[in-house]
Amino acid sequence: MISTDDLKSKIIEGLSLEDIEIDEIGDEDPLFGDDGLGLDSVDAIELTLVLEKEYSVKVTNMAEAENIFATINSLCKYINSQRA
C-alpha cells in the first residue's frame, strides 16, 4: 500500500517539480487548475506515465479520470485499489 507522501515524491520526481517540497502539497489540494498544484494537460500525460512506470497502474476508464486525478488522496486510493 502506497502512502500519500510516497506518491507526492514520485510526482515531484516524475514531473521534475524541483521548486516544490512534499509538505507543500496538501492531500486534498487539486492537482490541476490554478488552485493547488496547478498541473496542465501535458503534466497529465506525464503523470499517467509515472503511474505506469512506478506502480504498474493504468487508468483505463477515461470517464473516471477527472475524479481519479482530482487530488493526491483520490489518486492514492485509486492506485492502492488497482494494486490490491
C-alpha positions as CSV (number, residue, x, y, z in Angstrom):
1,M,0.0,0.0,0.0
2,I,1.5,3.3,-1.0
3,S,1.3,6.4,1.1
4,T,0.4,9.9,0.0
5,D,4.0,11.1,0.8
6,D,5.4,8.3,-1.5
7,L,3.0,9.4,-4.3
8,K,3.9,13.1,-3.8
9,S,7.6,12.2,-4.0
10,K,7.1,10.2,-7.3
11,I,5.1,13.1,-8.8
12,I,7.7,15.7,-7.9
13,E,10.4,13.5,-9.3
14,G,8.5,12.3,-12.4
15,L,7.3,15.7,-13.4
16,S,10.5,17.5,-12.5
17,L,8.9,19.9,-10.0
18,E,12.1,21.0,-8.4
19,D,10.6,24.0,-6.6
20,I,8.1,22.0,-4.6
21,E,8.6,20.0,-1.5
22,I,6.4,17.1,-0.3
23,D,5.0,19.1,2.6
24,E,3.8,21.9,0.3
25,I,1.3,19.6,-1.4
26,G,-1.9,19.0,0.5
27,D,-3.6,15.7,0.3
28,E,-6.8,17.3,-0.7
29,D,-5.4,20.1,-2.9
30,P,-6.5,20.0,-6.5
31,L,-3.8,18.6,-8.8
32,F,-5.0,20.6,-11.9
33,G,-6.0,24.2,-12.4
34,D,-5.0,27.4,-10.7
35,D,-5.6,26.1,-7.2
36,G,-3.4,23.5,-5.7
37,L,-0.5,22.0,-7.7
38,G,-1.5,23.7,-11.0
39,L,-0.8,20.8,-13.3
40,D,-1.8,21.0,-17.0
41,S,-2.7,18.6,-19.8
42,V,0.9,17.8,-20.6
43,D,1.5,17.0,-16.9
44,A,-1.5,14.7,-17.1
45,I,0.2,12.6,-19.7
46,E,3.5,12.5,-17.8
47,L,1.6,11.7,-14.6
48,T,0.0,8.8,-16.4
49,L,3.4,7.5,-17.4
50,V,4.7,7.8,-13.8
51,L,1.7,5.7,-12.6
52,E,2.5,3.0,-15.2
53,K,6.3,3.0,-14.6
54,E,6.3,3.3,-10.8
55,Y,3.2,1.5,-9.8
56,S,2.2,-0.7,-12.8
57,V,-1.2,1.0,-12.8
58,K,-3.1,2.2,-15.9
59,V,-6.1,4.5,-16.0
60,T,-8.4,2.7,-18.4
61,N,-11.7,4.4,-17.6
62,M,-11.3,7.9,-19.1
63,A,-14.8,8.9,-17.8
64,E,-13.4,8.4,-14.3
65,A,-10.0,10.1,-14.9
66,E,-11.2,13.5,-13.7
67,N,-12.2,12.0,-10.3
68,I,-9.1,9.8,-10.1
69,F,-6.7,12.7,-10.8
70,A,-8.6,15.2,-8.6
71,T,-6.3,15.1,-5.5
72,I,-3.4,13.2,-4.1
73,N,-5.9,11.3,-1.9
74,S,-8.1,10.3,-4.8
75,L,-5.1,9.2,-6.9
76,C,-3.6,7.3,-4.0
77,K,-6.8,5.5,-3.3
78,Y,-7.1,4.5,-7.0
79,I,-3.5,3.2,-7.1
80,N,-4.0,1.1,-4.0
81,S,-7.3,-0.3,-5.2
82,Q,-5.7,-1.3,-8.5
83,R,-2.8,-3.0,-6.8
84,A,-4.9,-4.9,-4.2
